[in-house]
Amino acid sequence: MFALAAVVACESTSIEVIDSTANLRSTTVKGQDKNCAVVLRAQQGTSYTLTIESEDSWATFSGSKTEVEGTMDVTDKVVYIYFDRNKTGVERQANLFVHFSDGITAELSFTQLTYDATIAFEREWAELPLCKDENDYIFNTHYGVLGVRTNARNYTFCFDPSVRASLWVAYPLHSAHTTGSANRNNSRFGYDPTVSTSSQANMGAGSYSGWYDRGHQIPAADRKCSQQMMDQTFYATNMTPQQANFNQNKWANLEGRVRGMVCSDTLYVVTGAYFDGQHDSSIATKTTDKSGNTCPTPSHYYKALLRTSKGNTGKRISEINEASELRGIAFWFTHSNTGENTTITSQDCISIEELERRTGFTFFPSINDSIESEVKSNIEPSVWGVY
């Protein structure tokens, strides 16, 4: 009886037949993209040939090959196509021909859009200002440990070698970033490994002459989530010469208030240092670092904030098409010796639109074009707890 049951079970078992298919993950790629993927699905043991055709051979497989062959050792396989940013000024198309050994064929094509050569750095991160390729600015992003993720973005900076400082630092802020066991006493000030040390200020002990702190743009307390992320906030690219009283009192108060503005949705922050040559009488126009390098002092500091109004929508900023669903504000301070004063009022607030006018930067470009002007021009300090 056991033998008969085994035979019946065997006869009822069917083998899944997989039809050979080939698909592109996207038929349109951005001008700044440098690769795309074709997904092959077929029975194991099926062989395949891929051929790609493009004018001037702008799209190829690994090793600059226009044809690749292989055998399916799994049922699903990804083959990558590589190319450069499209700086031709016109869209371009590539055609892909796929042949399987079982007789199935496929003809696919994809288009690469044009790349704006004036944009130096582009990502779909809501906090990231528009990064223009001008004035020898250096753009980069640091990544680190956040929970189970080992490569979460920490912050992006726009570094200006002429002032040995970043003009802005942009970062997401959530309770996941501000809770953890990281300790600033374990962090050390130092050079950013992604930028030439000759362009940076020497952050050794007592680095700035005069009564100027090594002022963080993204605060260390905003990155308690991991020691790696906190350590990165001590890089010279995140520092400016900041008057000690201002840094430790009024500015510190603002930093704490911003941490209190986080929500279930992410709060997006841009912190900036502005240099216009006109300084408050309590601030010198420049100082020197540990190596004696001249370091201009900022004339103003600012923070720009953006989040959803409700705070728990689960939506990306780019998905929102109603201005009432977003709230934005900017804080603008004259860099001065403010003594023990920690007061922040509505007089310190301006609209994001006004901040753009003053600095020349475009903030939060991922806001839907149809509501961008309304969101950026609106200013309601009270909804941020400021009066």
Secondary structure, 3 states (H helix, E strand, C coil): CHHHHHHHHHHHCCCCCCCCEEEECCCEECCCCCEEEEEEECCCCCEEEEEEEEHHHCCEEHHHECEEEEECCCCEEEEEEECCCCCCCCCEEEEEEEEECCCCEEEEEEEECCCCCCEEECCCCCCCCCEECCCCCEEEEEEEEECCEEEEEEEEEEEECCCCEEEEEEEEECHHHHCCCCCHHHCCCECCCCCCHHHCCCCCCCCCCCCEEEEECCCHHHHCCCHHHHHHCCEHHHEEEEEHHHHHHHHHHHHHHHHCCCCCCCEEEEEEEECCCCCCCCCCCEEECCCCCEEECCCEEEEEEEEECCCCCCCCHHHCCCHHHEEEEEEEEECCCCCCCCCCCHHHEECHHHHHHHHCCCCCCCCCHHHHHHHHHCCCHHHHCCC
